[in-house]
């Protein structure tokens, strides 16, 4: 019986360590958009998820705001940017290949990248 309880406690501990980001951290994960799928970046828990996204030219990327506080999307080169919002979405179509870095101008530690091929 003791071994069974110990195994359950150990498994629960492993699962608990798999949960989301802490406030103030940004998602460093990356994702490639599936062909034909409209990629979405979720803005939640003070992070962009995925933090790094790779798409093809002509792809529209949507940022979906789902946090308890307001955020925005601002490209480093000022080519695109959203208004400050708490809920809703913002979309931008990437027509030129390149690497586009962006951040939240309110919480500047929140950063992400879209790579367009």
N, CA and C atoms as a LAMMPS dump frame, in Angstrom:
ITEM: TIMESTEP
0
ITEM: NUMBER OF ATOMS
351
ITEM: BOX BOUNDS ff ff ff
-5.0000000000000000e+02 5.0000000000000000e+02
-5.0000000000000000e+02 5.0000000000000000e+02
-5.0000000000000000e+02 5.0000000000000000e+02
ITEM: ATOMS id mol type element x y z
1 1 1 N 0.814 -1.189 0
2 1 2 C 0 0 0
3 1 3 C 0.869 1.268 0
4 2 1 N 1.921 1.285 0.845
5 2 2 C 2.799 2.44 0.916
6 2 3 C 3.445 2.723 -0.431
7 3 1 N 3.869 1.68 -1.137
8 3 2 C 4.505 1.857 -2.446
9 3 3 C 3.528 2.476 -3.445
10 4 1 N 2.266 2.052 -3.383
11 4 2 C 1.251 2.597 -4.292
12 4 3 C 1.021 4.087 -4.03
13 5 1 N 0.934 4.47 -2.755
14 5 2 C 0.741 5.873 -2.399
15 5 3 C 1.945 6.688 -2.839
16 6 1 N 3.136 6.17 -2.621
17 6 2 C 4.352 6.854 -3.032
18 6 3 C 4.38 7.056 -4.538
19 7 1 N 3.971 6.048 -5.31
20 7 2 C 3.942 6.162 -6.768
21 7 3 C 2.95 7.228 -7.218
22 8 1 N 1.795 7.292 -6.574
23 8 2 C 0.79 8.297 -6.925
24 8 3 C 1.3 9.701 -6.615
25 9 1 N 1.922 9.876 -5.454
26 9 2 C 2.465 11.179 -5.073
27 9 3 C 3.567 11.594 -6.04
28 10 1 N 4.44 10.691 -6.429
29 10 2 C 5.513 10.999 -7.368
30 10 3 C 4.955 11.392 -8.722
31 11 1 N 3.947 10.673 -9.209
32 11 2 C 3.336 10.992 -10.498
33 11 3 C 2.665 12.355 -10.456
34 12 1 N 1.99 12.683 -9.369
35 12 2 C 1.336 13.984 -9.231
36 12 3 C 2.37 15.103 -9.248
37 13 1 N 3.499 14.883 -8.61
38 13 2 C 4.569 15.881 -8.613
39 13 3 C 5.115 16.126 -10.001
40 14 1 N 5.269 15.077 -10.788
41 14 2 C 5.744 15.234 -12.16
42 14 3 C 4.744 16.011 -12.994
43 15 1 N 3.476 15.705 -12.853
44 15 2 C 2.447 16.406 -13.619
45 15 3 C 2.352 17.865 -13.22
46 16 1 N 2.507 18.164 -11.948
47 16 2 C 2.414 19.546 -11.491
48 16 3 C 3.515 20.395 -12.091
49 17 1 N 4.664 19.833 -12.369
50 17 2 C 5.773 20.569 -12.954
51 17 3 C 5.607 20.847 -14.423
52 18 1 N 4.553 20.347 -15.053
53 18 2 C 4.355 20.515 -16.49
54 18 3 C 3.463 21.698 -16.825
55 19 1 N 2.969 22.439 -15.851
56 19 2 C 2.014 23.509 -16.104
57 19 3 C 2.65 24.753 -16.663
58 20 1 N 1.838 25.72 -17.126
59 20 2 C 2.161 26.95 -17.854
60 20 3 C 3.256 27.824 -17.303
61 21 1 N 3.265 29.067 -17.764
62 21 2 C 4.3 30.038 -17.446
63 21 3 C 3.95 30.815 -16.199
64 22 1 N 4.967 31.305 -15.522
65 22 2 C 4.766 32.19 -14.388
66 22 3 C 4.59 33.601 -14.926
67 23 1 N 3.85 34.458 -14.205
68 23 2 C 3.76 35.85 -14.634
69 23 3 C 5.16 36.439 -14.754
70 24 1 N 5.366 37.194 -15.809
71 24 2 C 6.662 37.816 -16.022
72 24 3 C 7.589 37.006 -16.885
73 25 1 N 7.19 35.799 -17.263
74 25 2 C 8.041 35.012 -18.131
75 25 3 C 7.407 34.942 -19.501
76 26 1 N 8.238 34.76 -20.519
77 26 2 C 7.683 34.619 -21.855
78 26 3 C 7.913 33.203 -22.336
79 27 1 N 6.997 32.735 -23.156
80 27 2 C 7.084 31.386 -23.686
81 27 3 C 8.203 31.343 -24.704
82 28 1 N 9.17 30.466 -24.504
83 28 2 C 10.265 30.367 -25.456
84 28 3 C 10.045 29.228 -26.437
85 29 1 N 8.902 28.585 -26.335
86 29 2 C 8.583 27.512 -27.263
87 29 3 C 8.412 28.051 -28.666
88 30 1 N 8.499 27.169 -29.642
89 30 2 C 8.306 27.599 -31.016
90 30 3 C 7.312 26.693 -31.696
91 31 1 N 6.749 27.204 -32.779
92 31 2 C 5.742 26.451 -33.493
93 31 3 C 5.797 26.822 -34.957
94 32 1 N 5.51 25.862 -35.802
95 32 2 C 5.346 26.119 -37.215
96 32 3 C 3.877 25.961 -37.529
97 33 1 N 3.347 26.879 -38.291
98 33 2 C 1.934 26.807 -38.642
99 33 3 C 1.718 25.678 -39.637
100 34 1 N 0.71 24.858 -39.372
101 34 2 C 0.369 23.781 -40.291
102 34 3 C -0.165 24.384 -41.578
103 35 1 N 0.107 23.721 -42.684
104 35 2 C -0.341 24.222 -43.979
105 35 3 C -1.862 24.377 -43.964
106 36 1 N -2.342 25.565 -44.305
107 36 2 C -3.764 25.831 -44.351
108 36 3 C -4.354 26.266 -43.021
109 37 1 N -3.617 26.116 -41.935
110 37 2 C -4.118 26.509 -40.617
111 37 3 C -3.797 27.981 -40.38
112 38 1 N -4.708 28.68 -39.745
113 38 2 C -4.475 30.077 -39.379
114 38 3 C -3.799 30.096 -38.018
115 39 1 N -2.535 30.485 -37.949
116 39 2 C -1.824 30.458 -36.67
117 39 3 C -2.332 31.52 -35.699
118 40 1 N -2.411 31.123 -34.437
119 40 2 C -2.862 32.009 -33.375
120 40 3 C -1.829 32.026 -32.258
121 41 1 N -1.515 33.221 -31.796
122 41 2 C -0.656 33.41 -30.641
123 41 3 C -1.56 33.84 -29.497
124 42 1 N -1.555 33.084 -28.412
125 42 2 C -2.388 33.411 -27.258
126 42 3 C -1.602 34.319 -26.319
127 43 1 N -2.227 35.429 -25.934
128 43 2 C -1.628 36.377 -25.005
129 43 3 C -2.312 36.151 -23.666
130 44 1 N -1.588 35.482 -22.766
131 44 2 C -2.17 35.086 -21.488
132 44 3 C -1.048 34.83 -20.485
133 45 1 N -1.323 35.074 -19.219
134 45 2 C -0.34 34.858 -18.154
135 45 3 C 0.965 35.611 -18.428
136 46 1 N 0.833 36.827 -18.934
137 46 2 C 1.984 37.684 -19.22
138 46 3 C 2.976 37.018 -20.17
139 47 1 N 2.465 36.32 -21.178
140 47 2 C 3.342 35.693 -22.167
141 47 3 C 2.632 35.561 -23.504
142 48 1 N 3.424 35.37 -24.556
143 48 2 C 2.941 35.051 -25.89
144 48 3 C 3.178 33.562 -26.1
145 49 1 N 2.148 32.85 -26.5
146 49 2 C 2.292 31.4 -26.682
147 49 3 C 1.699 30.967 -28.017
148 50 1 N 2.53 30.465 -28.95
149 50 2 C 3.956 30.221 -28.804
150 50 3 C 4.751 31.531 -28.879
151 51 1 N 5.915 31.512 -28.286
152 51 2 C 6.78 32.69 -28.296
153 51 3 C 7.489 32.883 -29.614
154 52 1 N 7.714 31.793 -30.331
155 52 2 C 8.363 31.837 -31.635
156 52 3 C 7.504 31.062 -32.615
157 53 1 N 7.181 31.699 -33.729
158 53 2 C 6.289 31.113 -34.711
159 53 3 C 6.922 31.227 -36.082
160 54 1 N 6.846 30.168 -36.879
161 54 2 C 7.354 30.186 -38.25
162 54 3 C 6.188 29.971 -39.204
163 55 1 N 6.047 30.881 -40.175
164 55 2 C 4.953 30.821 -41.142
165 55 3 C 5.492 31.067 -42.547
166 56 1 N 4.651 30.835 -43.536
167 56 2 C 5.019 31.143 -44.915
168 56 3 C 4.515 32.536 -45.278
169 57 1 N 5.122 33.118 -46.317
170 57 2 C 4.718 34.445 -46.781
171 57 3 C 3.232 34.465 -47.11
172 58 1 N 2.564 35.539 -46.754
173 58 2 C 1.141 35.676 -47.015
174 58 3 C 0.247 35.14 -45.912
175 59 1 N 0.843 34.665 -44.826
176 59 2 C 0.074 34.104 -43.717
177 59 3 C -0.422 35.208 -42.796
178 60 1 N -1.69 35.097 -42.393
179 60 2 C -2.254 36.011 -41.397
180 60 3 C -2.103 35.362 -40.028
181 61 1 N -1.427 36.058 -39.129
182 61 2 C -1.244 35.602 -37.754
183 61 3 C -2.201 36.398 -36.872
184 62 1 N -2.869 35.709 -35.969
185 62 2 C -3.804 36.359 -35.042
186 62 3 C -3.295 36.209 -33.621
187 63 1 N -3.281 37.315 -32.901
188 63 2 C -2.972 37.316 -31.475
189 63 3 C -4.296 37.39 -30.746
190 64 1 N -4.552 36.445 -29.862
191 64 2 C -5.804 36.378 -29.112
192 64 3 C -5.505 36.75 -27.656
193 65 1 N -6.109 37.837 -27.195
194 65 2 C -5.861 38.366 -25.857
195 65 3 C -6.802 37.697 -24.859
196 66 1 N -6.226 36.995 -23.893
197 66 2 C -7.011 36.235 -22.905
198 66 3 C -6.503 36.431 -21.481
199 67 1 N -5.934 37.586 -21.181
200 67 2 C -5.366 37.781 -19.851
201 67 3 C -6.295 38.635 -18.988
202 68 1 N -5.985 38.715 -17.704
203 68 2 C -6.77 39.522 -16.777
204 68 3 C -6.379 40.994 -16.826
205 69 1 N -5.313 41.309 -17.544
206 69 2 C -4.846 42.685 -17.683
207 69 3 C -4.649 42.997 -19.168
208 70 1 N -4.555 44.268 -19.484
209 70 2 C -4.403 44.692 -20.874
210 70 3 C -2.964 44.518 -21.368
211 71 1 N -2.853 44.186 -22.651
212 71 2 C -1.565 44.029 -23.334
213 71 3 C -1.699 44.598 -24.741
214 72 1 N -0.585 44.609 -25.465
215 72 2 C -0.599 44.939 -26.881
216 72 3 C 0.509 44.183 -27.585
217 73 1 N 0.522 44.288 -28.898
218 73 2 C 1.563 43.689 -29.728
219 73 3 C 2.208 44.841 -30.484
220 74 1 N 3.527 44.998 -30.337
221 74 2 C 4.254 46.076 -30.994
222 74 3 C 5.504 45.487 -31.635
223 75 1 N 5.625 45.611 -32.962
224 75 2 C 6.828 45.072 -33.609
225 75 3 C 8.009 45.991 -33.331
226 76 1 N 9.191 45.386 -33.238
227 76 2 C 10.397 46.159 -32.956
228 76 3 C 10.616 47.246 -34
229 77 1 N 10.272 46.942 -35.268
230 77 2 C 10.49 47.891 -36.356
231 77 3 C 9.276 48.78 -36.62
232 78 1 N 8.25 48.656 -35.777
233 78 2 C 7.015 49.453 -35.852
234 78 3 C 6.218 49.215 -37.145
235 79 1 N 6.425 48.072 -37.82
236 79 2 C 5.672 47.748 -39.035
237 79 3 C 4.257 47.278 -38.724
238 80 1 N 4.037 46.746 -37.537
239 80 2 C 2.692 46.333 -37.141
240 80 3 C 2.536 46.528 -35.646
241 81 1 N 1.307 46.657 -35.221
242 81 2 C 1.042 46.826 -33.799
243 81 3 C -0.443 46.931 -33.518
244 82 1 N -0.82 46.459 -32.375
245 82 2 C -2.223 46.472 -31.958
246 82 3 C -2.466 47.632 -31.004
247 83 1 N -3.729 47.889 -30.761
248 83 2 C -4.111 48.779 -29.674
249 83 3 C -3.922 48.003 -28.369
250 84 1 N -3.97 48.695 -27.262
251 84 2 C -3.909 48.04 -25.96
252 84 3 C -5.297 47.496 -25.64
253 85 1 N -5.37 46.184 -25.435
254 85 2 C -6.652 45.534 -25.167
255 85 3 C -6.487 44.451 -24.108
256 86 1 N -7.587 44.115 -23.473
257 86 2 C -7.588 43.035 -22.481
258 86 3 C -8.187 41.771 -23.065
259 87 1 N -9.17 41.93 -23.939
260 87 2 C -9.761 40.762 -24.586
261 87 3 C -10.036 41.112 -26.038
262 88 1 N -10.143 40.089 -26.85
263 88 2 C -10.337 40.297 -28.277
264 88 3 C -9.146 39.766 -29.043
265 89 1 N -8.952 40.274 -30.255
266 89 2 C -7.847 39.774 -31.066
267 89 3 C -7.317 40.857 -31.993
268 90 1 N -6.143 40.595 -32.518
269 90 2 C -5.472 41.467 -33.487
270 90 3 C -4.822 40.547 -34.512
271 91 1 N -4.923 40.896 -35.793
272 91 2 C -4.329 40.077 -36.852
273 91 3 C -3.445 40.93 -37.748
274 92 1 N -2.42 40.283 -38.299
275 92 2 C -1.515 40.932 -39.245
276 92 3 C -1.092 39.893 -40.271
277 93 1 N -1.096 40.28 -41.538
278 93 2 C -0.678 39.392 -42.618
279 93 3 C 0.758 39.719 -43.001
280 94 1 N 1.62 38.711 -42.945
281 94 2 C 3.042 38.872 -43.232
282 94 3 C 3.306 38.599 -44.714
283 95 1 N 3.63 39.651 -45.468
284 95 2 C 3.825 39.527 -46.909
285 95 3 C 5.265 39.381 -47.346
286 96 1 N 6.206 39.665 -46.471
287 96 2 C 7.621 39.643 -46.828
288 96 3 C 8.376 38.692 -45.907
289 97 1 N 9.255 37.888 -46.505
290 97 2 C 10.071 36.958 -45.714
291 97 3 C 10.989 37.739 -44.771
292 98 1 N 11.251 37.167 -43.616
293 98 2 C 12.142 37.794 -42.656
294 98 3 C 11.802 37.364 -41.246
295 99 1 N 12.519 37.925 -40.305
296 99 2 C 12.301 37.629 -38.893
297 99 3 C 11.748 38.89 -38.242
298 100 1 N 10.57 38.771 -37.633
299 100 2 C 9.878 39.903 -37.035
300 100 3 C 9.778 39.705 -35.526
301 101 1 N 10.477 40.545 -34.788
302 101 2 C 10.429 40.495 -33.324
303 101 3 C 9.364 41.474 -32.853
304 102 1 N 8.675 41.101 -31.781
305 102 2 C 7.648 41.97 -31.225
306 102 3 C 7.627 41.843 -29.71
307 103 1 N 6.908 42.766 -29.064
308 103 2 C 6.838 42.788 -27.607
309 103 3 C 5.554 43.483 -27.199
310 104 1 N 5.246 43.448 -25.919
311 104 2 C 4.152 44.217 -25.338
312 104 3 C 4.777 45.495 -24.792
313 105 1 N 4.342 46.656 -25.27
314 105 2 C 4.978 47.905 -24.829
315 105 3 C 4.659 48.25 -23.371
316 106 1 N 3.634 47.611 -22.802
317 106 2 C 3.308 47.823 -21.388
318 106 3 C 4.189 46.951 -20.506
319 107 1 N 4.385 45.71 -20.929
320 107 2 C 5.195 44.728 -20.196
321 107 3 C 6.322 44.299 -21.135
322 108 1 N 7.373 45.083 -21.194
323 108 2 C 8.392 44.919 -22.227
324 108 3 C 9.196 43.63 -22.129
325 109 1 N 9.057 42.89 -21.04
326 109 2 C 9.704 41.579 -20.934
327 109 3 C 8.939 40.528 -21.732
328 110 1 N 7.721 40.832 -22.135
329 110 2 C 6.926 39.91 -22.975
330 110 3 C 7.402 40.085 -24.407
331 111 1 N 8.005 39.028 -24.967
332 111 2 C 8.584 39.128 -26.305
333 111 3 C 8.228 37.905 -27.123
334 112 1 N 8.204 38.087 -28.43
335 112 2 C 7.95 36.984 -29.348
336 112 3 C 8.578 37.266 -30.7
337 113 1 N 8.56 36.232 -31.552
338 113 2 C 9.14 36.34 -32.877
339 113 3 C 8.292 35.592 -33.874
340 114 1 N 8.088 36.201 -35.037
341 114 2 C 7.469 35.501 -36.166
342 114 3 C 8.524 35.457 -37.261
343 115 1 N 8.85 34.251 -37.707
344 115 2 C 9.771 34.059 -38.825
345 115 3 C 8.946 33.717 -40.046
346 116 1 N 9.12 34.496 -41.111
347 116 2 C 8.359 34.319 -42.335
348 116 3 C 9.297 33.775 -43.402
349 117 1 N 8.915 32.643 -43.977
350 117 2 C 9.763 32.003 -45
351 117 3 C 9.166 32.169 -46.38
